[in-house]
């Protein structure tokens, strides 16, 4: 079973950029579709982006389209989330997730079987 560990969170000023990483171990990373989600205090979990097993297809939430980019390295067993133009409302815990259906770019959290613990991003105004 795959284990996921996120890194790269922290404190950044509004308008800044940050790249999150999610390292996978214990499974064949290239078999999984991957997704990024976030959850802010008092809010529901929100889908951000997904990428299929080869990286040939991606899917983005409207709230981050054009600002965030998901990509992966199957040689490094890592999926990334490049975030530009950060806003205070982007403050949340960011989690990556793996979908056993590697061809999916689903936005539904229930479609992802494996989750990381998350990394905190705080955007100051």
N, C-alpha and C positions, 0 to 999 in steps of 0.2 A: 504494500500500500504506500502510496506516495505521501511524503511529508513536505510541508511548505513552510518556508521561513522568509518573512518580509524584512526589508531593511531600507534605509534611506530617508525615513521620515525625520521631522525636526521642525524648527521654527524658521519661517521665511517671511520676508516683507511682501506686502501686496505688490503685484506686478512681477514678482520674481519667478524663478523656475526651479524645479526639483525633479530628480529622477528616482523613482522607487524601483526596487528590485525584489524579486521573489525567487528564491532558490529552491529547487525541488530535489528530493533524494528518496531512495527506496522504491522507485518505480521507473518505468520507461517513459521519460518525460515527453518524448516525441509522439507518444500515443494519446496524449491528453490535449483537449482544448483548454484554454486558460481564460480566466476572467478576473477583473478587478472590480471591487465593490467598496463602498464606504458607508460609515454610519456616524452621524453626528449625535451629540447628546440630545435625547428627547425626540429623535427622529428615526424613521424606519431605515433599514438598510437600502442603499441606493446602488443600482447597477451603474457602472461607468463605461467599461469596455470589455470586449472579448476578442479572442483570436483563435483560429482553428489550429490543428496540430502542425501544419506545415508553415503557418504564418501567411498563407495566401489570401485569407479572408479575415476581415475585422468587422466589428460592430461597435458603435458608440452611442451613448446616451446623448440626447440633444443638448443637455446641460454642459457637456464637456467637448462636444464636437468642435474641431478646429483649434482647441487649446491643449487637449491631451492626446497622446499617441501611445498605443500599445504595440509592442514588438517583442520578439522572442529570439533566443539563441538556443537551438537544440543541442549544440555542441557544449554549451555551458550549463545546460539544464536550468535556464533562467528565463523568466518573463519580466518585462520592464514596463513601467508606466512613466513616460516623459510628460511632465506637466509644466505648461507655460502660462503666463498671464494669470498667475494665482490670485485669488480673491479671498477675502476673509470668510466668505461663505463656503469655501473649500475646506475649512477646518473640520477634521473628522479623523476617525480611525480608518485606515485603509487596509483592506484585506485582499489577498489573492485567493483564487479558488481553482480547482481542477475538475474538469468534466470528463467522465469516462468515455463519453461520445466525442471523440476527437474531431469530428467533422462539424460539430455544432459551434455556433457563436451566439448561444442563447443569452438573453438578458435576465432570465429567471433564476434566482438564487437556488430554487429547489432542484434545478438541473445539475448543480455542482455537488459532487460527493465529498470532496476533500477541501479543507480550508486551513489557511494559516491563522496565526494568532493576531496578526495585524500590527501596523505601525502608525504612530500618531503623527499627523501633520497639523501644525498650527500656523495660520497665516495672519500676520498682524497688519493692522491698517495704518 
